[in-house]
Amino acid sequence: MRRLLLITGLFACGCLTAAQHSGAVRAADQFIPGATVTARQGGAKLVTYTDEDGRYQLDLTPGKWEIQIEMLGFRTLHGQVVGAE
């Protein structure tokens, strides 16, 4: 099974309660469109999909978030990001 590569960035403004988390999903130097990106924190769950360029965006509240990326034919990728406070 092929492996996904997650490229992420976290942008925040001190005046906001949520931080924009964005990233891209790649495999073998190719961006992967249509991958499911799920973020969980406690009981909160956010789901989005990568666009035609393999990119995605999520608005995350402060704290640790578990990130999961899934795509048919690929191994599921798990990670963690921290929403800026």
N, C-alpha and C positions, 0 to 999 in steps of 0.2 A: 504494500500500500504506500502511496506517495505521501510526502510530508509537506504540510503547509508552513509558510514562514510569515510571521506577523511583524509588520513594521508599524510602530505606533508613535504618536506624539500627543502631548497633553498641553492644552492652552487654557489659561485661566486669567480672570480679572478679579482682583480682591474685592470688588464691589458686587460680584455676582454670587448667588448661592449654588450655582451649578457650573461645572467646568466642561468645556467642549473637549472630548477625547476623539481623536481621529487616527486612522491608520490605514494600512493596505495589507492585503493578503496575497502572497506569492508562492509559487511552487516552481522549482527548476527555472528560476529567472523569468517566469511568466506570471502576470497578474491574474487573479482568479475572480471573475465576476460571478455573482449569485451565491456566494458563501453566506451562511447564516452566522451572525455575530450576536451572542447573547451575553448580557452583563447582569450579574446578580449581586445584591447587597442586602443581607437579611431577607425580608419578605418582598423586596423590590426586584423587579425583573424588567429589563429593557431588551428588545430584539430589533435588529436591523439587518440589512443585507448589503453586500458589497455591490457597488455599481459596475458599469461596463469596464471601468478601469481598475477594478479590484479594491476601490477605496470605500471607506465607511466613516460615519460620524455618530457619536452618542453624546448626549448631555448628561453628565454624571454629577451627583451631589458629592460633597466632601466625604472622604473615607475610603476604605479598601473595597474594591469591586473584583469579583471573580469574573473572568472573561472566558468564554468558550466559543470556538470557531469550528463550524461543521460544513462539510461539503461532500456530497456523494462521491465515492471513489478515493477519498482521502482519510487519513487518520485524524480524529478529533484533536484539536489543540486546546490546551487549558493554560491560563495565565492569570496574572493579577496586576491591576493598576490601582493607583491611588488618586482619587479625585482631590484636586487642590482645595484648600480651605481659605 
